[in-house]
């Protein structure tokens, strides 16, 4: 009897903390990492319309090296170069990122730039993950970085729990993956009070994104026991806590539960192979500008339906976790999306019919599309899924 091989790669992530307000927690984590000068990376909205960034700056005092607010949605490659340059100019030895997937991914890729002394977009492109015709992926080697990241997430995207950065190349209309061990935040601070300024649509849709992490972990063709266990528990928490945050946005306990569920859902991220919901979603962002959370809302049910002939038994774990054993996982997930008031079709997020072939063709080069549990080898198959979601 042949025993299947397995290997679980832990992140280069030292600490995850909750229960302490973000400003004090940032100072605590800087001390734990022996860091002295922090560049804060955050959105202009957080910096100018809330008191969160000012409170962190006040806590840092002389340890503040500056503020960078140049991140843009879908992480265009030029913003990564700008961020890396800002880190160099500031002489920071740590980056404190406050926000969602966009700033966190921007800093992940910027840390790769620091590790490899990358200073322009063309040089950075040589470090993107590539996928061959047979689906084999090439991940360029990246050395260690002297500068790490402390992440204070304000959405449920889960970007803080991976070492994969999604970076858009506008010239090609493609969102590429960049992977480096030290790109994973060294510390993550979960503070539900820091999330109350997040717009409701963004909070709830990124919650679906985290559900997508758990679902594609359970349905992976390379599933593993630890991610399976954490994904199942994450879905049980989300089934209760995510609707509670819609009903009562000021319920900090429910928000904290969602943040903890994001952590649990992300144990498979980068450690087991994801599928077409994430992979096609990357192209929806690159081609149509669809926010990450909404890509999961519109793609996950259709991907589950398309994949059902290949992994029905794994999908049953999803339904069981939601307390709806015997029902189709696609229906269970679609019901949650509708209950949260999030869009359920490509049309609803602004994708036009003339974009579908471009999205399908671009998706073939995505490593997650090529590791889908039901094999995808041609654009026509992606188009089938897109038509289901139309």
N, C-alpha and C positions, 0 to 999 in steps of 0.2 A: 504494500500500500504506500503510495506517495503522499507525503505530508506537504501541504502548501507552505511556501515561504512567506514570511512577513517581516516588515521593518517599519517601526514608527519613529519618526524624527521629531524630537521635541524642539520647540522654538528657543532661540537665544533670548528668552524673556525671563527675567528674574523674579518679578513681583507683580501681583495684581491686588489692589487694595480697594476697599469700599468702607463707607461709614464715616469717613473724615472729609470735611469740606475741601473742595479742590485746592484753594490757595495754600492751606496748611499742608495738604498732602503733597503738593508739588515741592515745597520746601523739604519735607521729610524724605522724599525720593531723591532729591538732589544730594542731600547729605548721605544717603545710603550708597549713592553712586560716586561719591566723592567729587561731585561737580561743583564748579564755582561760578560760572557765567552761563546764563541761559538766554537764548534767543527764543522769543515766543512767536509761534506761527499760528495765525487765526484769521478768520474772515473779517472783512471790514465791518460787517453788520455786528458781529460779536464785540468788536473793538470799540465801536462808536455808539451802539444802541443798547448795550447792557453794561452792568458794572462788573462783570466777571473778569475781564482781562485786567481792568484797573486794580481789582482786588488781588490778583496774582502778582501784578507788577509791584504793588505795595508790599506784599509779603516777601518778594525777592530783594527789594531794596537795592543795595550796591551790587547784587548778583545778577541784575537785569542787564543783558547785553544788547537788547533792542527788540523791535517788533516788526514782523514781516506779514503783510496782508495781501500779497500778490498771487495767491492761489486762485485758480479758476476751475469751474466744473469740468469733469472728465479729464482733468490733469493734462492739458496740452504740454507738449515736450518743452516748449520754451519757458514755461513757468517753473519747471524743474531746474533748469539751468539758472534761472533768476534766483530761485530759493537757495541753491547751492552757493551761488556767489554771495548772497546775503549772509549765509552762515560763515563763510570765509572772512568777509569784511568785519563781522561782529566779533570774531575771535572767540566765539562761544565754544564751550566744551560739552554742552548739552542743548538739545532743542526741545522745548515744551510746546506740543501741538494741542491746540484746543479747537475742537470742531468735529466734523464728520469725515467721511471717507476721502473727500477731496484734499483737505490739508494733510491728513495722515499719509495718504498715498504720495502726495507731493514730497513730503519729507523723507519717506522711505526711499524714493528714487534719488532724492538729493543726497542722501547718505551713501548710496552707491557711487554717486559722482565724487564724493569726498574720498571714498575708499580707493577709487581708481584714478583720481585726479582728472576727471572728465570735466571739460569746461565749455563744450559746445554741443548742440543737438546732434550733429552728425556723429560725433564720437560716442555719444550716449546710445545711439541706435545700434551700435555694434554689440551692446550688452543685452539686447532684447531676446526673449525666448523665441526660438523658431521651431516650426513643425514641418517635417518632411512629408512627401507624398504618402508614405506608408504610415504616417501618424507618429513616427518617432520624434521626440522633442530634444532640442539641444539647449542646455542652460549654461551660458558662459560663466566661467569661474570669476568670483569677486572676492577680493581680499578683505581683511578686517578694517573697520572704521574706528578712528579715535573718538568720533562724535556719535552719540546715540540719541535716542528719542524717548521722551516721557509723553505718553498720550493721555489726554483728557477728552474722551469721546462725548459728543453731545447728540449723536444719533445712534441708531441701532445697526449700523452698516456692518460692524465687525471688522473693519479694516485694521483696527489696533491689534487684532489677534492673528496676524499673518506676516510673513516676510515677502509677500508678493505685492508689487505695485503695478497698477494698471495705468499706462501712460498713452495718451492719444497722439498719433502722428497725423496732424491735419492734412499734410500733403498727400498721404495715402488713404486717408479716411479709415484708418485702422487703429484699434486700441490694442497695444502690445503689453505683454507681461514682462516684468523685470523682477528677478529674484536674487536676493543676497541675504546671507544669514544675519548680518548685523542690521538689516533693514527693519526687522521686527522691533517694535518698541521694547526697550529694556524694562520699562515699568508702565503699567496702566492704572489709571485712577478712575474709579467708577463713582461718580457723584450725581445722584438723581437731580439735585437742585441745580446743577449746571445744565440740565436738559430742558428746563421749563420754558426757555426762550425759543426752542426749536419749533418751527411751524408744525401744526398738527399733521398735515399731509406728509411732511418729510419724516417725522417721527414714526408714523404708522406704516408708511411704505418701506422704510428701512427695516422696520420690524418684520415685514414680509420677506425682505432680503435675508434677514437672519433665519427665518423659517426655511427659506430656500437653502441656506447653508446646511441646516440640519437634514432636510429632505434629501439633498443630493449626496450628503454623507451616507445616509442609510441606504440609498439606492445605488451607491457607487459600485462599479465593477471590481474595485479593489478594497472593499469594505474591511474594516478592522474592528476588533472588540472594544477598545477604549473609545474611539469616536462613536461607535454604535451606541454605547451606553450613555454617553453624554448627550448625543443628539436626541435620543428618546426622551431623556429627562428634560431637555430644552423644550421640546415640543409640548410636553405636558404643562410646563410653566407658561409658555406662550399662549396656549389655548385658553388659559384663565386670565393671565395678567395683561396681555396686549389689548383685548377688548375693554378691560377695566380702565386702561389709560385713556381710551377714547371716551368712555362714559364719564370719567372723573380725571381730567388732565392734571389736577393738582394732587393726585394720589401718589405721593413720593414713594410709598412702599411698593406700589405696582410698578412704578418706573424702575426702581431698584431691582425688582424681580426680573423685569425685562432685560436690564443690563447684565445680570448674572446669567440669564438664559442665552444671551448673545455669546458670552464666554464659553458656555457649554456647547453651543451650536458650532462654534468655530474650531473645535478640536480636530475636525477633519480637514479644515481649510489648509491646502498645501501638503497634507499628509496622505489623503486618499484622493483618487481621481474624481473630479467633479464632471458634470455633464452639460448638456446643451442649454439648459436654462441659463446658467451663468455665461456660457460661451457665446450664445446668440445675443444675450443681454449686452455683452461688451460692444457688439457691433451696433445694436440699437442706440447706444450712447454715442459711438463714434460717427455714425451716419445721420441719425435723427435727433441727437441731443437729448435722448430720453434719460431722465434721472435714474440712478442705479436702483433705487427702491421700486420704481415703477416698472423697470425691466423685468424684475422678478414677478411682480403682480400680473403682468400680461403674458409671460412666457411659461411660468412653472406649471400651471394646470395643463396646458397643451403638451408640454414636454412629457409630463407624467402619462398622459393618454397615449402619446406616440410610443413611449417606452414600455408600456404595460405588457406587450407580448414577450418582452425580454426579461422583465424583473418583477412580475406580479407579486411574488412572495416577499420581496424586499419592500415593495410599496405597501403591503399589508401592515408592516411595522409602523408606517406613518399613520394609517387610519387607527390602529390600535392605540398609539400614543395620544391621539386626539380624543380617545374614548368613543370611537365610532367604528368598531370592528365590523368587518364585512362590507363596508362601503368603499367605493372607489376612492383612492387617495386624491385623484384629480378633483373629484367633487367636494371632498372635505376641505381641501386647500382653497378651491374657488369660493366655497361658502364663507370661509374666514375673510378672504379678500373683500367680498361683497359686504360682509358685516362691518368691516372697517371703513367702508365707503371709498375704496380705492379702485382705480380703473382696471377693467378686465379684458380689454381688447387693444390691439395695436392701433386701431383707428382712434381710440379714446386718448391715446398719448401722442397723437399727431403724426404717426407714421403714414405715409401715403403709398398707394399701391405701386407707383413707379419706383419706389425705393426697395421693394422686397427682393428683387433679384440681386441688387448691389449688396444688400445685407447678407443674403444667402451665400454669395460668392466670397465675401470677406470673412464669413464665419468659418470657412473650411481651413483657414490658417490658424484658427484658435485652438490652443492645446486642450481646452475643456470640451469643445465640440468633438474633437477627435478622440477623446476618451469617454464619450457618451456610452452608457451601458448597452444600448442598441446601436451597433456601429453605424457611423455616418461617414461615407466616403465620397459623396458627391453633393453638389449644390441643390440638386432636385429634392434630396431628402430634407435638407434644411427648409426648402421652400414648402414642403408638405406641412412641416410644423408651423411655419409662419402663416400658412393659409388657415390652419386650424385656429390660430390665435387672432386672425383678422376680424 
